[in-house]
Amino acid sequence: MTPRLRRSVLAVPGSSPKMMHKALSLPADAVFLDLEDAVAPAAKDQARAAVADALGSDSWGPQLRLVRVNDWTTDATFRDVLEVTGRAGRHLDAIVLPKVRTAGEVQALDLLVTQIEREQGLPVGRIGIEPQIEDSVGLLHIDAIATASPRVQTLVFGPGDFMADVGMRTLTVGEQPDGYDRGDAYHHVLMTILLSARAHGLQAIDGPYVQVRDLDGFVAAARHSAALGYDGKWVLHPTQIDAANEAFSPRQADVDRAHAIVETYRGHLSADGGARGAVVVDGEMVDEAGHRMARVILEAGRASGVLPSGRTGSPGTMES
């Protein structure tokens, strides 16, 4: 399947019909209706029905429709999947599975969804799975998790639970621990998730920035993971959506330069152009590695609607 844009992934409590209805018209690339942390235990039954109703609403725009179920250590996972997928599976793009620690948890969800798809007459395998890595065990098993099912589309970092699991000394999700002044405390985790995602043809999504009134802080966090190569980030408030979409889209200047590199390199590769494998573009030596980097920027720009100057287009899918 050709992956869809996930620059901004908006989290919405499944227990709030009002918030879910509002989210459907917002410019996030994806919206996940949450049945896990954002829903109190006493409200989960009601939230399942509300989420199924919201998935089938006619008010959706082009956003991806996701649902985060409860993790397999709870008593709620089976009922979450059965009720939501059973009632609204044809409207569901993917299931976010939190606190994944082993490949078996992804495989169990795959088997359950497959049975529901067959029972409902839905195409088997269309509904994706997005494992959320939230502790040290999940990080150590990440390659097995990434390859546990062909339904896996993304790997998602869950910073809050991860920080608690390893004992980081801060109470603010994503904040650098006090006393850690020699780099980024999350770099190893972010790169491990990213490398596994890329090795297996998946997208990598960064977790939320919880200080929703601090837009500058969100922008800095989003640019950080975008610079590493992440495809998008969870957003908790509508004010973060545009910032995420911008952070995870290539800059116009980069797209224009990438276009110049590709066109120049292509011309010099030909026999008429001298059949050269390396050229100089604006004072910089470019060989096949640089050509490939430029093509990646152009493709990301095309998917985000950022085309070389003078061309027009709109956001769409990303080619595999």
Secondary structure, DSSP 8 states (H G I E B T S, - for coil): ---B--SEEEEEETT-HHHHHHHTTS--SEEEEESSTTS-GGGHHHHHHHHHHHHT-TT--S-EEEEE---TTSSSHHHHHHHHHHHHGGG--EEEE-S--SHHHHHHHHHHHHHHHHHHT--TT-SEEEEEE-SHHHHHTHHHHHTS-TTB-EEEE-HHHHHHHHT-S-SSTT---TT--SS-TTHHHHHHHHHHHHHTT-EEEE-----TT-HHHHHHHHHHHHHHT--EEEESSGGGHHHHHHHTS--HHHHHHHHHHHHHHHHHHSTTTT--S-EEETTEEE-HHHHHHHHHHHHHHHHHT--STT------B---
